Each structure stands twice: as C-alpha cells, then as structure tokens.
Amino acid sequence: MEEETSPSSSFRLEQNFPNPFNGITNFHFRISVAGFTTLKVYDVLGRETAVLVNEKKIAGEHTVQWDAAELPSGVYHYRLQTGSGSQTRKLVLLK
C-alpha cells in the first residue's frame, strides 16, 4: 500500500532495501527543498514504532539505516513527511 498526499515532485521516498529484511534495513529519500522532515515507522495497528528522522534537512539525497532487531516479525509502514506532503510505504520484517 502506497499513499501519497502530494503530487509534488519536491520529495521522493524509495522502497527500503532490503525488503523483506532481518534486523537492519536502509531508507533512501530525496527532498528538493530544505525543511523540517520526519521519517517514522508504524506497526499494522498504526502505533509509532520508531522515529528515524525528526529535524530540518537540507535539500538532496538522504539515507537512514534502521536496526529493528528488537521488534517482532511482521508488516510495518514507514512515512516520510515534509512541508510539501507525505508518502507512505510498506516493509516486512522477517526473523
């Protein structure tokens, strides 16, 4: 399930890699306008599981690594929010 609340090309959230993953995965995103940015992970019930980015970011390419070793296997969603909108993607943690 992908959700995009802005048709703008001012940001792009890539699919995490690897996916499915066991323990560690990487998120890659691009923002074309500097501004406050959040990248959060949620479980299937919508509970916030991790906050990976919560700060002002410069324009450009960014990569964030996440170690989810303490979490149970399952489907999660991650959401990138910028001043231009938001985008959500799905990831799978397999142990």
Biopython code that builds the backbone (N, CA, C, O; Angstrom):
import numpy as np
from Bio.PDB.StructureBuilder import StructureBuilder

atoms = [
    (1, "MET", "N", (0.844, -1.183, 0.000)),
    (1, "MET", "CA", (0.000, 0.000, 0.000)),
    (1, "MET", "C", (0.885, 1.240, 0.000)),
    (1, "MET", "O", (1.720, 1.411, 0.888)),
    (2, "GLU", "N", (0.709, 2.080, -0.966)),
    (2, "GLU", "CA", (1.437, 3.338, -1.014)),
    (2, "GLU", "C", (0.432, 4.466, -0.972)),
    (2, "GLU", "O", (-0.611, 4.417, -1.623)),
    (3, "GLU", "N", (0.758, 5.469, -0.205)),
    (3, "GLU", "CA", (-0.119, 6.626, -0.078)),
    (3, "GLU", "C", (0.717, 7.856, -0.338)),
    (3, "GLU", "O", (1.803, 8.020, 0.218)),
    (4, "GLU", "N", (0.199, 8.715, -1.186)),
    (4, "GLU", "CA", (0.901, 9.962, -1.447)),
    (4, "GLU", "C", (-0.110, 11.084, -1.337)),
    (4, "GLU", "O", (-1.123, 11.088, -2.036)),
    (5, "THR", "N", (0.166, 12.040, -0.454)),
    (5, "THR", "CA", (-0.785, 13.113, -0.239)),
    (5, "THR", "C", (-0.418, 14.362, -1.016)),
    (5, "THR", "O", (-1.074, 15.396, -0.896)),
    (6, "SER", "N", (0.640, 14.260, -1.817)),
    (6, "SER", "CA", (1.045, 15.402, -2.620)),
    (6, "SER", "C", (1.555, 14.911, -3.958)),
    (6, "SER", "O", (2.434, 14.051, -3.999)),
    (7, "PRO", "N", (1.027, 15.437, -5.057)),
    (7, "PRO", "CA", (1.527, 15.023, -6.358)),
    (7, "PRO", "C", (2.854, 15.700, -6.700)),
    (7, "PRO", "O", (3.405, 15.489, -7.780)),
    (8, "SER", "N", (3.353, 16.501, -5.788)),
    (8, "SER", "CA", (4.574, 17.271, -5.999)),
    (8, "SER", "C", (5.775, 16.357, -6.187)),
    (8, "SER", "O", (5.836, 15.271, -5.610)),
    (9, "SER", "N", (6.724, 16.801, -6.992)),
    (9, "SER", "CA", (7.963, 16.049, -7.161)),
    (9, "SER", "C", (9.057, 16.634, -6.278)),
    (9, "SER", "O", (10.241, 16.399, -6.521)),
    (10, "SER", "N", (8.671, 17.400, -5.251)),
    (10, "SER", "CA", (9.662, 18.033, -4.383)),
    (10, "SER", "C", (10.280, 17.058, -3.392)),
    (10, "SER", "O", (11.217, 17.422, -2.683)),
    (11, "PHE", "N", (9.774, 15.813, -3.325)),
    (11, "PHE", "CA", (10.386, 14.781, -2.493)),
    (11, "PHE", "C", (10.056, 13.423, -3.075)),
    (11, "PHE", "O", (9.091, 13.265, -3.822)),
    (12, "ARG", "N", (10.871, 12.449, -2.722)),
    (12, "ARG", "CA", (10.633, 11.073, -3.173)),
    (12, "ARG", "C", (11.142, 10.115, -2.113)),
    (12, "ARG", "O", (12.278, 10.225, -1.653)),
    (13, "LEU", "N", (10.297, 9.185, -1.735)),
    (13, "LEU", "CA", (10.638, 8.143, -0.773)),
    (13, "LEU", "C", (10.777, 6.830, -1.533)),
    (13, "LEU", "O", (9.822, 6.356, -2.148)),
    (14, "GLU", "N", (11.967, 6.248, -1.487)),
    (14, "GLU", "CA", (12.221, 4.977, -2.171)),
    (14, "GLU", "C", (11.792, 3.813, -1.286)),
    (14, "GLU", "O", (11.602, 3.970, -0.080)),
    (15, "GLN", "N", (11.642, 2.640, -1.905)),
    (15, "GLN", "CA", (11.362, 1.425, -1.141)),
    (15, "GLN", "C", (12.595, 1.084, -0.316)),
    (15, "GLN", "O", (13.719, 1.176, -0.810)),
    (16, "ASN", "N", (12.392, 0.693, 0.936)),
    (16, "ASN", "CA", (13.536, 0.316, 1.779)),
    (16, "ASN", "C", (14.269, -0.871, 1.162)),
    (16, "ASN", "O", (13.694, -1.640, 0.392)),
    (17, "PHE", "N", (15.558, -1.008, 1.513)),
    (17, "PHE", "CA", (16.353, -2.104, 0.978)),
    (17, "PHE", "C", (17.244, -2.656, 2.072)),
    (17, "PHE", "O", (17.902, -1.870, 2.753)),
    (18, "PRO", "N", (17.302, -3.941, 2.277)),
    (18, "PRO", "CA", (16.477, -4.948, 1.606)),
    (18, "PRO", "C", (15.061, -4.977, 2.171)),
    (18, "PRO", "O", (14.802, -4.460, 3.258)),
    (19, "ASN", "N", (14.175, -5.574, 1.438)),
    (19, "ASN", "CA", (12.791, -5.740, 1.866)),
    (19, "ASN", "C", (12.240, -6.987, 1.191)),
    (19, "ASN", "O", (12.140, -7.016, -0.036)),
    (20, "PRO", "N", (11.879, -8.017, 1.947)),
    (20, "PRO", "CA", (11.888, -8.124, 3.398)),
    (20, "PRO", "C", (13.319, -8.094, 3.949)),
    (20, "PRO", "O", (14.295, -8.310, 3.229)),
    (21, "PHE", "N", (13.401, -7.818, 5.259)),
    (21, "PHE", "CA", (14.703, -7.714, 5.903)),
    (21, "PHE", "C", (14.698, -8.425, 7.239)),
    (21, "PHE", "O", (13.646, -8.719, 7.806)),
    (22, "ASN", "N", (15.904, -8.695, 7.733)),
    (22, "ASN", "CA", (16.066, -9.358, 9.023)),
    (22, "ASN", "C", (17.012, -8.506, 9.854)),
    (22, "ASN", "O", (18.230, -8.670, 9.784)),
    (23, "GLY", "N", (16.458, -7.610, 10.626)),
    (23, "GLY", "CA", (17.269, -6.803, 11.538)),
    (23, "GLY", "C", (17.555, -5.402, 11.061)),
    (23, "GLY", "O", (17.101, -4.437, 11.676)),
    (24, "ILE", "N", (18.313, -5.263, 9.954)),
    (24, "ILE", "CA", (18.728, -3.929, 9.512)),
    (24, "ILE", "C", (18.266, -3.675, 8.084)),
    (24, "ILE", "O", (18.380, -4.539, 7.214)),
    (25, "THR", "N", (17.742, -2.473, 7.860)),
    (25, "THR", "CA", (17.325, -2.054, 6.522)),
    (25, "THR", "C", (17.706, -0.590, 6.325)),
    (25, "THR", "O", (18.018, 0.115, 7.285)),
    (26, "ASN", "N", (17.676, -0.148, 5.083)),
    (26, "ASN", "CA", (18.032, 1.234, 4.743)),
    (26, "ASN", "C", (16.875, 1.926, 4.044)),
    (26, "ASN", "O", (16.165, 1.326, 3.238)),
    (27, "PHE", "N", (16.701, 3.198, 4.369)),
    (27, "PHE", "CA", (15.689, 4.042, 3.737)),
    (27, "PHE", "C", (16.408, 5.132, 2.963)),
    (27, "PHE", "O", (17.345, 5.749, 3.469)),
    (28, "HIS", "N", (15.968, 5.365, 1.741)),
    (28, "HIS", "CA", (16.577, 6.393, 0.905)),
    (28, "HIS", "C", (15.472, 7.351, 0.464)),
    (28, "HIS", "O", (14.418, 6.923, -0.008)),
    (29, "PHE", "N", (15.725, 8.647, 0.623)),
    (29, "PHE", "CA", (14.749, 9.633, 0.169)),
    (29, "PHE", "C", (15.455, 10.867, -0.361)),
    (29, "PHE", "O", (16.612, 11.136, -0.039)),
    (30, "ARG", "N", (14.727, 11.609, -1.184)),
    (30, "ARG", "CA", (15.238, 12.835, -1.778)),
    (30, "ARG", "C", (14.251, 13.954, -1.499)),
    (30, "ARG", "O", (13.045, 13.791, -1.682)),
    (31, "ILE", "N", (14.771, 15.091, -1.054)),
    (31, "ILE", "CA", (13.941, 16.279, -0.910)),
    (31, "ILE", "C", (14.599, 17.396, -1.709)),
    (31, "ILE", "O", (15.819, 17.553, -1.668)),
    (32, "SER", "N", (13.810, 18.162, -2.427)),
    (32, "SER", "CA", (14.385, 19.210, -3.273)),
    (32, "SER", "C", (14.338, 20.584, -2.618)),
    (32, "SER", "O", (14.921, 21.540, -3.128)),
    (33, "VAL", "N", (13.641, 20.681, -1.486)),
    (33, "VAL", "CA", (13.574, 21.938, -0.752)),
    (33, "VAL", "C", (13.907, 21.654, 0.708)),
    (33, "VAL", "O", (13.308, 20.774, 1.327)),
    (34, "ALA", "N", (14.858, 22.395, 1.251)),
    (34, "ALA", "CA", (15.223, 22.206, 2.657)),
    (34, "ALA", "C", (14.017, 22.500, 3.547)),
    (34, "ALA", "O", (13.219, 23.389, 3.254)),
    (35, "GLY", "N", (13.897, 21.750, 4.623)),
    (35, "GLY", "CA", (12.797, 21.991, 5.553)),
    (35, "GLY", "C", (12.685, 20.885, 6.577)),
    (35, "GLY", "O", (13.427, 19.903, 6.541)),
    (36, "PHE", "N", (11.742, 21.060, 7.494)),
    (36, "PHE", "CA", (11.545, 20.081, 8.555)),
    (36, "PHE", "C", (11.020, 18.784, 7.947)),
    (36, "PHE", "O", (10.074, 18.789, 7.159)),
    (37, "THR", "N", (11.642, 17.688, 8.320)),
    (37, "THR", "CA", (11.348, 16.382, 7.738)),
    (37, "THR", "C", (11.226, 15.349, 8.843)),
    (37, "THR", "O", (12.007, 15.348, 9.795)),
    (38, "THR", "N", (10.236, 14.465, 8.709)),
    (38, "THR", "CA", (10.137, 13.336, 9.633)),
    (38, "THR", "C", (10.049, 12.050, 8.829)),
    (38, "THR", "O", (9.448, 12.007, 7.756)),
    (39, "LEU", "N", (10.656, 11.009, 9.369)),
    (39, "LEU", "CA", (10.555, 9.660, 8.822)),
    (39, "LEU", "C", (10.265, 8.760, 10.014)),
    (39, "LEU", "O", (11.103, 8.593, 10.900)),
    (40, "LYS", "N", (9.069, 8.182, 10.025)),
    (40, "LYS", "CA", (8.630, 7.363, 11.155)),
    (40, "LYS", "C", (8.163, 6.008, 10.669)),
    (40, "LYS", "O", (7.724, 5.855, 9.529)),
    (41, "VAL", "N", (8.266, 5.017, 11.561)),
    (41, "VAL", "CA", (7.829, 3.656, 11.278)),
    (41, "VAL", "C", (6.653, 3.343, 12.190)),
    (41, "VAL", "O", (6.654, 3.694, 13.370)),
    (42, "TYR", "N", (5.638, 2.670, 11.618)),
    (42, "TYR", "CA", (4.418, 2.318, 12.351)),
    (42, "TYR", "C", (4.136, 0.836, 12.202)),
    (42, "TYR", "O", (4.446, 0.243, 11.169)),
    (43, "ASP", "N", (3.546, 0.229, 13.234)),
    (43, "ASP", "CA", (3.111, -1.157, 13.115)),
    (43, "ASP", "C", (1.768, -1.200, 12.393)),
    (43, "ASP", "O", (1.220, -0.156, 12.038)),
    (44, "VAL", "N", (1.238, -2.396, 12.174)),
    (44, "VAL", "CA", (-0.008, -2.522, 11.400)),
    (44, "VAL", "C", (-1.217, -1.930, 12.115)),
    (44, "VAL", "O", (-2.251, -1.695, 11.490)),
    (45, "LEU", "N", (-1.099, -1.688, 13.421)),
    (45, "LEU", "CA", (-2.194, -1.054, 14.155)),
    (45, "LEU", "C", (-2.071, 0.468, 14.169)),
    (45, "LEU", "O", (-2.900, 1.154, 14.767)),
    (46, "GLY", "N", (-1.042, 0.995, 13.512)),
    (46, "GLY", "CA", (-0.856, 2.436, 13.436)),
    (46, "GLY", "C", (-0.090, 3.035, 14.591)),
    (46, "GLY", "O", (-0.020, 4.258, 14.717)),
    (47, "ARG", "N", (0.490, 2.198, 15.444)),
    (47, "ARG", "CA", (1.279, 2.699, 16.572)),
    (47, "ARG", "C", (2.684, 3.053, 16.092)),
    (47, "ARG", "O", (3.316, 2.297, 15.354)),
    (48, "GLU", "N", (3.151, 4.205, 16.523)),
    (48, "GLU", "CA", (4.501, 4.633, 16.161)),
    (48, "GLU", "C", (5.518, 3.684, 16.790)),
    (48, "GLU", "O", (5.506, 3.457, 17.999)),
    (49, "THR", "N", (6.389, 3.140, 15.961)),
    (49, "THR", "CA", (7.386, 2.174, 16.404)),
    (49, "THR", "C", (8.770, 2.790, 16.505)),
    (49, "THR", "O", (9.544, 2.451, 17.401)),
    (50, "ALA", "N", (9.081, 3.698, 15.583)),
    (50, "ALA", "CA", (10.408, 4.322, 15.575)),
    (50, "ALA", "C", (10.335, 5.687, 14.898)),
    (50, "ALA", "O", (9.567, 5.888, 13.957)),
    (51, "VAL", "N", (11.139, 6.612, 15.386)),
    (51, "VAL", "CA", (11.315, 7.919, 14.752)),
    (51, "VAL", "C", (12.749, 7.940, 14.238)),
    (51, "VAL", "O", (13.696, 7.987, 15.022)),
    (52, "LEU", "N", (12.902, 7.906, 12.923)),
    (52, "LEU", "CA", (14.225, 7.823, 12.314)),
    (52, "LEU", "C", (14.781, 9.193, 11.944)),
    (52, "LEU", "O", (15.990, 9.413, 12.001)),
    (53, "VAL", "N", (13.903, 10.107, 11.568)),
    (53, "VAL", "CA", (14.289, 11.481, 11.248)),
    (53, "VAL", "C", (13.236, 12.393, 11.851)),
    (53, "VAL", "O", (12.037, 12.143, 11.724)),
    (54, "ASN", "N", (13.690, 13.449, 12.508)),
    (54, "ASN", "CA", (12.767, 14.430, 13.088)),
    (54, "ASN", "C", (13.524, 15.749, 13.222)),
    (54, "ASN", "O", (13.788, 16.222, 14.328)),
    (55, "GLU", "N", (13.870, 16.333, 12.068)),
    (55, "GLU", "CA", (14.714, 17.524, 12.076)),
    (55, "GLU", "C", (14.667, 18.232, 10.722)),
    (55, "GLU", "O", (14.129, 17.709, 9.746)),
    (56, "LYS", "N", (15.236, 19.420, 10.690)),
    (56, "LYS", "CA", (15.354, 20.137, 9.432)),
    (56, "LYS", "C", (16.441, 19.467, 8.605)),
    (56, "LYS", "O", (17.543, 19.226, 9.096)),
    (57, "LYS", "N", (16.129, 19.170, 7.354)),
    (57, "LYS", "CA", (17.073, 18.533, 6.446)),
    (57, "LYS", "C", (17.356, 19.459, 5.268)),
    (57, "LYS", "O", (16.481, 20.193, 4.810)),
    (58, "ILE", "N", (18.591, 19.407, 4.792)),
    (58, "ILE", "CA", (18.941, 20.175, 3.603)),
    (58, "ILE", "C", (18.409, 19.447, 2.373)),
    (58, "ILE", "O", (18.140, 18.247, 2.420)),
    (59, "ALA", "N", (18.260, 20.175, 1.283)),
    (59, "ALA", "CA", (17.824, 19.568, 0.031)),
    (59, "ALA", "C", (18.869, 18.563, -0.431)),
    (59, "ALA", "O", (20.068, 18.785, -0.264)),
    (60, "GLY", "N", (18.418, 17.468, -1.006)),
    (60, "GLY", "CA", (19.330, 16.467, -1.530)),
    (60, "GLY", "C", (18.910, 15.057, -1.193)),
    (60, "GLY", "O", (17.789, 14.806, -0.751)),
    (61, "GLU", "N", (19.842, 14.138, -1.414)),
    (61, "GLU", "CA", (19.622, 12.712, -1.175)),
    (61, "GLU", "C", (20.009, 12.377, 0.270)),
    (61, "GLU", "O", (20.999, 12.884, 0.796)),
    (62, "HIS", "N", (19.218, 11.527, 0.886)),
    (62, "HIS", "CA", (19.481, 11.126, 2.268)),
    (62, "HIS", "C", (19.245, 9.625, 2.417)),
    (62, "HIS", "O", (18.343, 9.065, 1.795)),
    (63, "THR", "N", (20.066, 8.981, 3.245)),
    (63, "THR", "CA", (19.902, 7.565, 3.557)),
    (63, "THR", "C", (19.936, 7.400, 5.067)),
    (63, "THR", "O", (20.783, 7.979, 5.747)),
    (64, "VAL", "N", (19.009, 6.607, 5.583)),
    (64, "VAL", "CA", (18.916, 6.337, 7.016)),
    (64, "VAL", "C", (18.900, 4.829, 7.207)),
    (64, "VAL", "O", (18.155, 4.124, 6.527)),
    (65, "GLN", "N", (19.713, 4.334, 8.124)),
    (65, "GLN", "CA", (19.733, 2.915, 8.442)),
    (65, "GLN", "C", (18.926, 2.685, 9.716)),
    (65, "GLN", "O", (18.973, 3.487, 10.649)),
    (66, "TRP", "N", (18.182, 1.572, 9.741)),
    (66, "TRP", "CA", (17.346, 1.253, 10.894)),
    (66, "TRP", "C", (17.630, -0.174, 11.343)),
    (66, "TRP", "O", (17.605, -1.106, 10.539)),
    (67, "ASP", "N", (17.897, -0.334, 12.626)),
    (67, "ASP", "CA", (18.091, -1.639, 13.237)),
    (67, "ASP", "C", (16.816, -1.987, 13.992)),
    (67, "ASP", "O", (16.528, -1.410, 15.040)),
    (68, "ALA", "N", (16.063, -2.926, 13.458)),
    (68, "ALA", "CA", (14.780, -3.319, 14.046)),
    (68, "ALA", "C", (14.874, -4.680, 14.726)),
    (68, "ALA", "O", (13.873, -5.387, 14.845)),
    (69, "ALA", "N", (16.067, -5.047, 15.168)),
    (69, "ALA", "CA", (16.291, -6.374, 15.752)),
    (69, "ALA", "C", (15.413, -6.648, 16.971)),
    (69, "ALA", "O", (15.095, -7.803, 17.254)),
    (70, "GLU", "N", (15.018, -5.600, 17.693)),
    (70, "GLU", "CA", (14.223, -5.802, 18.908)),
    (70, "GLU", "C", (12.729, -5.969, 18.637)),
    (70, "GLU", "O", (11.965, -6.260, 19.557)),
    (71, "LEU", "N", (12.309, -5.791, 17.397)),
    (71, "LEU", "CA", (10.886, -5.876, 17.054)),
    (71, "LEU", "C", (10.515, -7.263, 16.536)),
    (71, "LEU", "O", (11.361, -7.978, 16.000)),
    (72, "PRO", "N", (9.244, -7.641, 16.700)),
    (72, "PRO", "CA", (8.804, -8.939, 16.175)),
    (72, "PRO", "C", (8.624, -8.885, 14.657)),
    (72, "PRO", "O", (8.451, -7.813, 14.077)),
    (73, "SER", "N", (8.667, -10.046, 14.033)),
    (73, "SER", "CA", (8.402, -10.145, 12.600)),
    (73, "SER", "C", (7.030, -9.580, 12.303)),
    (73, "SER", "O", (6.127, -9.647, 13.137)),
    (74, "GLY", "N", (6.876, -9.027, 11.122)),
    (74, "GLY", "CA", (5.576, -8.518, 10.730)),
    (74, "GLY", "C", (5.674, -7.461, 9.655)),
    (74, "GLY", "O", (6.752, -7.146, 9.151)),
    (75, "VAL", "N", (4.515, -6.924, 9.319)),
    (75, "VAL", "CA", (4.402, -5.864, 8.316)),
    (75, "VAL", "C", (4.376, -4.524, 9.050)),
    (75, "VAL", "O", (3.663, -4.354, 10.039)),
    (76, "TYR", "N", (5.149, -3.601, 8.558)),
    (76, "TYR", "CA", (5.217, -2.245, 9.116)),
    (76, "TYR", "C", (5.061, -1.254, 7.972)),
    (76, "TYR", "O", (5.195, -1.612, 6.801)),
    (77, "HIS", "N", (4.781, -0.022, 8.319)),
    (77, "HIS", "CA", (4.706, 1.054, 7.330)),
    (77, "HIS", "C", (5.656, 2.163, 7.756)),
    (77, "HIS", "O", (5.843, 2.406, 8.949)),
    (78, "TYR", "N", (6.251, 2.828, 6.786)),
    (78, "TYR", "CA", (7.094, 3.978, 7.100)),
    (78, "TYR", "C", (6.604, 5.172, 6.303)),
    (78, "TYR", "O", (6.174, 5.052, 5.156)),
    (79, "ARG", "N", (6.684, 6.336, 6.950)),
    (79, "ARG", "CA", (6.091, 7.548, 6.382)),
    (79, "ARG", "C", (7.092, 8.690, 6.421)),
    (79, "ARG", "O", (7.667, 9.006, 7.462)),
    (80, "LEU", "N", (7.285, 9.300, 5.259)),
    (80, "LEU", "CA", (8.102, 10.492, 5.124)),
    (80, "LEU", "C", (7.173, 11.687, 5.046)),
    (80, "LEU", "O", (6.258, 11.708, 4.224)),
    (81, "GLN", "N", (7.399, 12.690, 5.899)),
    (81, "GLN", "CA", (6.605, 13.917, 5.868)),
    (81, "GLN", "C", (7.539, 15.103, 5.710)),
    (81, "GLN", "O", (8.539, 15.233, 6.416)),
    (82, "THR", "N", (7.188, 15.966, 4.765)),
    (82, "THR", "CA", (7.914, 17.214, 4.548)),
    (82, "THR", "C", (6.879, 18.320, 4.468)),
    (82, "THR", "O", (5.679, 18.064, 4.567)),
    (83, "GLY", "N", (7.344, 19.549, 4.290)),
    (83, "GLY", "CA", (6.407, 20.653, 4.127)),
    (83, "GLY", "C", (5.592, 20.535, 2.852)),
    (83, "GLY", "O", (4.565, 21.199, 2.709)),
    (84, "SER", "N", (6.041, 19.690, 1.914)),
    (84, "SER", "CA", (5.365, 19.516, 0.632)),
    (84, "SER", "C", (4.318, 18.418, 0.633)),
    (84, "SER", "O", (3.524, 18.325, -0.304)),
    (85, "GLY", "N", (4.298, 17.578, 1.673)),
    (85, "GLY", "CA", (3.343, 16.477, 1.712)),
    (85, "GLY", "C", (3.929, 15.281, 2.424)),
    (85, "GLY", "O", (4.857, 15.407, 3.223)),
    (86, "SER", "N", (3.372, 14.108, 2.124)),
    (86, "SER", "CA", (3.848, 12.890, 2.765)),
    (86, "SER", "C", (3.703, 11.713, 1.818)),
    (86, "SER", "O", (2.933, 11.749, 0.859)),
    (87, "GLN", "N", (4.462, 10.673, 2.114)),
    (87, "GLN", "CA", (4.381, 9.436, 1.354)),
    (87, "GLN", "C", (4.616, 8.280, 2.308)),
    (87, "GLN", "O", (5.470, 8.360, 3.191)),
    (88, "THR", "N", (3.855, 7.200, 2.129)),
    (88, "THR", "CA", (3.941, 6.038, 2.998)),
    (88, "THR", "C", (4.217, 4.798, 2.161)),
    (88, "THR", "O", (3.664, 4.637, 1.073)),
    (89, "ARG", "N", (5.078, 3.922, 2.676)),
    (89, "ARG", "CA", (5.380, 2.649, 2.026)),
    (89, "ARG", "C", (5.368, 1.531, 3.068)),
    (89, "ARG", "O", (5.407, 1.769, 4.275)),
    (90, "LYS", "N", (5.311, 0.302, 2.551)),
    (90, "LYS", "CA", (5.235, -0.878, 3.404)),
    (90, "LYS", "C", (6.586, -1.587, 3.433)),
    (90, "LYS", "O", (7.310, -1.606, 2.438)),
    (91, "LEU", "N", (6.922, -2.180, 4.609)),
    (91, "LEU", "CA", (8.105, -3.012, 4.722)),
    (91, "LEU", "C", (7.783, -4.249, 5.537)),
    (91, "LEU", "O", (6.830, -4.259, 6.318)),
    (92, "VAL", "N", (8.579, -5.291, 5.354)),
    (92, "VAL", "CA", (8.336, -6.565, 6.022)),
    (92, "VAL", "C", (9.593, -6.968, 6.771)),
    (92, "VAL", "O", (10.681, -7.049, 6.199)),
    (93, "LEU", "N", (9.422, -7.220, 8.069)),
    (93, "LEU", "CA", (10.500, -7.701, 8.928)),
    (93, "LEU", "C", (10.309, -9.199, 9.126)),
    (93, "LEU", "O", (9.285, -9.635, 9.652)),
    (94, "LEU", "N", (11.309, -9.995, 8.698)),
    (94, "LEU", "CA", (11.260, -11.447, 8.850)),
    (94, "LEU", "C", (12.429, -11.896, 9.713)),
    (94, "LEU", "O", (13.572, -11.500, 9.486)),
    (95, "LYS", "N", (12.131, -12.718, 10.693)),
    (95, "LYS", "CA", (13.202, -13.244, 11.559)),
    (95, "LYS", "C", (13.255, -14.739, 11.435)),
    (95, "LYS", "O", (14.084, -15.383, 12.078)),
]
sb = StructureBuilder()
sb.init_structure("model")
sb.init_model(0)
sb.init_chain("A")
sb.init_seg("    ")
for serial, (resi, resn, name, xyz) in enumerate(atoms, 1):
    if name == "N":
        sb.init_residue(resn, " ", resi, " ")
    sb.init_atom(name, np.array(xyz, "f"), 0.0, 1.0, " ", f" {name:<3s}", serial, name[0])
structure = sb.get_structure()
